[in-house]
C-alpha cells in the first residue's frame, strides 16, 4: 500500500510538470491568470453564444504584438519580473514600502517603493512566490502562490489598509503621477480587493515562444541601408533632421538652421556634401582683415626735412598705417570630411591688399623726398597654389605618407622662430605609430615679396631653404610634444631695390658688395604641458658662413672656382626660449625668457649674433608688445635696428627682402603677463617685457659711436580680443603698447617713450 501511494505521488508530480511544460510552450495559452490556482473547466463553465460574441468584440480592439526584433547575436533575456503600485485605500501612492518576494526554496528578493509607490523586482526565475508588504502605520500584507512563467513580467496593484489611529496621509503619500484615478473602470468588488493583477506580458527581450530554433535577425531586418551617407534625408527640407530646432528662441545654439551664406550652415560650398560623386568635396573659404596702426617711432630729420627750419636731429615720428587684406581659398579634395587623410587635394589662394601710410617726415614712404609724406599702394599675390597626393596608407590607424607640390604655407616649429612662409616648394610629410610620430621633408624656392603688402610676387628671390623635422608626441610626459629639426638656408648673392627705391640686398651699410650665405640651423623645440604647467621651449644652434658681412666689413675675395667659401665670416650663434604658464579657471599666468646671442667682436671673423631665416613668431607678448610688433630704423642708416613682428635686433635691411645678418648685438627678453577670460567671448591680455642687448659692439661699429649701454627699456602693453560668435569667424582685437627707453636706447635715440595703438577686425567665411 505504501508503495502504491508513493508511485501515485510520483505520477501526479510528473503529470503536473509535463502539463506546466506544455502550457509554457503553447502560444495559445492565455496569459491573463489570477493568483488563485485554476481548476479544470466543467460543462457549466463553457462560454455561451452571447459570451463568444462579446469575446470577438474585445479581440477587435486587441493589439497583436509583432515578432520581437533584437540586435544580431544579442543574448536573449529569459528572466522574469514583478512590478507594481502600492497605494492606501484612498488611492495615494505609498512611498517607502518594503517589498519582499520569497520563492519555494526560501530565497528572498527585496525592493522599496519610490515616491509614487511604484516598485519593480527583476531577475526572477519562473516559480511560485510569496509576496509580503511592510510599511509603518499600515497592516502587513501577504499574498501566496503568485506564479511567474519564464520571461514574464507581472504588473499588480496592492492596497494597504491603515491601522486604527493612523495619521492622515503626509507628503510621502501622494497620487501616482499620471496614474489611473482610483476605481476608474473597476467593479465595486474589484475596488474592494486589496490585490489585483493588472496584466501579464512577455519580457521585451525574450525570444519568440513559438520558434523551436530562433535564428538571429538579418542585417536588413535591423538596419536600413543608405548608400549616400552625407544626406540621409535626400535633401528634404521638411525632414526632422534638416529642420530640427532644439530651442525655440534665436541664438547661438546647436542644430539651429542657417542660410547658404552662413558658414555654420551645411552646404556644398563648405565641404559638407560632395560636390560630385560620394567622396569629392569642394570647400570655399574667404577672409577679410582690416588693420589699423597708429605709432610714434624715432625718425631722423633728414636733409629734405618736412620742416627745413627744424633744429633737432630727430623729427616728428608720428605714423598712421591702414591695411585691408582679402584672401580667397578654393579647395577641391577627395576623401572623407574628418580623421582619414585626404587622398588628393588641389588648393588655390589668391590675395589682394590695399594699404595706406601717412607720416610726418619726408624720406619715409620713399627714398625720393619728392614723393611726400604719404603713400597709397595695392598688390595682388598668389599665396597658395599646390597639389597634394597621398602616396600610401601605412596602417589602419590613419598613418600615411603624402607629397605636396606648389606654393604652400609652412611653419617649421611651434612658435615660428626660424621659418614661417608661403613659398613654392616640394614637401613630403606624414605620420607613424598612430600619429605619435610626425615628419616633414621640405624644399622651398623663394619668390620676392611685395615691399608694402608682404604678398608674393613672381620674381626670383635667389634663395633656397631645405627643412627636415620630426615630432614626437607624449615625450616623457602625456600631452608634451617635442620636435627635432634641421634648416638649411642657401641665400645667393644678388642686388635688389624694393618698391620704395631703397636697396635691401646687399645691406646699404659699409662696403656694399653682393654676398652669399650658407647657414645650418639645428634645433630642439617643444610645446605642451607637464602636469598642470604649460611648457613651450626652443633651442637653436646656427653654423655656416657669410662670404662678406656688411657690418663686419669683411671683403669678398673672388674664388677661382666661382662662388664659394673664400674670405668669409664663419657663423656660430645660438637662440633659446622658454615659456611657462599656469591655467586657473578663467586666468592664465605666464612668464618667459628669450635669448638671442650677440657678437662681442664684430671683426674677429666669427659671426656670433643670432638671426632667423624668415620668422613670424608669437612670443613674449606677441601683438601686445611694442618691441615685437613694430620695426625701428637704425639712426643715420637705411637698415633697421629690428624688423617688425620680430624679436631679434639683427641690423637687417628687411625681414622679407633682405638677407640674414649674423653680426648683431643680440637680445635678452624677460617677460611676464596674464590673460583674463572676462567672458567666453572676450579675453583681456596684459604684458610686460624688460629688454637688454647682449653685446653692443656691433651697434658701436655701425654708428661710429662709443659708450652705448646695454639697457633697451621696459616694454608693456594691454589689449582685448573679442569673438562675437564664439568662433574665429569674427574677431576684433585692439590694444595699446609702449616702450620706455633705458640708457642704451637713449644713447642711440632719445628718452621719448615710444607708443603704438592698434586695432584689427577679421571676418572669415
Secondary structure, 3 states (H helix, E strand, C coil): CHHHHHHHHHHHHHHHHHHHHHHHHCCCCCCCCCCCCCCCCCHHHCCCHHHHHHHHHHHHCCCCCCCCCCCCCCCCCCCEEEEEEEECCCCCEECCCEEEEEECCCCEEEEECCCCCEEEEEEECCEEEEEEEECCCECCEEEEEEEECCCEEEEEEEECCECCCCCCCCCCEECCCCCCCCCCCCCHHHHHCCEEEEEEEECCCCCCCCCCCCCCCCHHHHCCCCCCCCCCCCCCCCCCCCCCCCCCCCCCCCCCCCCCCCCCCCCCCECCCCCECCCEEEEEEEEEEEEEEEEECCCECCCCCCCCCCCCCECCCEEEEEEEEEEEEEEEEECCCCCCCCCEEEEEEEEEEEEEEEECCCCCCCCCHHHCCEEEEEEEEEEEEEEEEEEEECCCCCCEEEEEEEEEEEECCCCCCCEEEEEEEEEEEEEECCCCEEEEEEEEEEEEECCCCCCEEEEEEEEEEEEEEEEECCCCCCCEEEEEEEEEEEECCCCEECCCCCEEECCCCCCCCCCCEEEEEEEEEEEEEECCEEEEEEEEEEEEEECCCCCCCCCCCCCCCCCCCCCCEEEEEEEEEEEEEEEECCEEEEEEEEEECCCCCCCCCEECCCCCCECCCCCCCHHHCHHHHCCEECCCCCCEEECCCCCCCCCCCCCCCCCCCCCCCCEEEEEEEEEEEEECCEEEEEEEEEEEECCCHHHHHHHCCCCCCCEEEEEEEEEEEECCCCCCCEEEEEEEEEEEECHHHHHHCCCCCEEEEEEEEEEEC
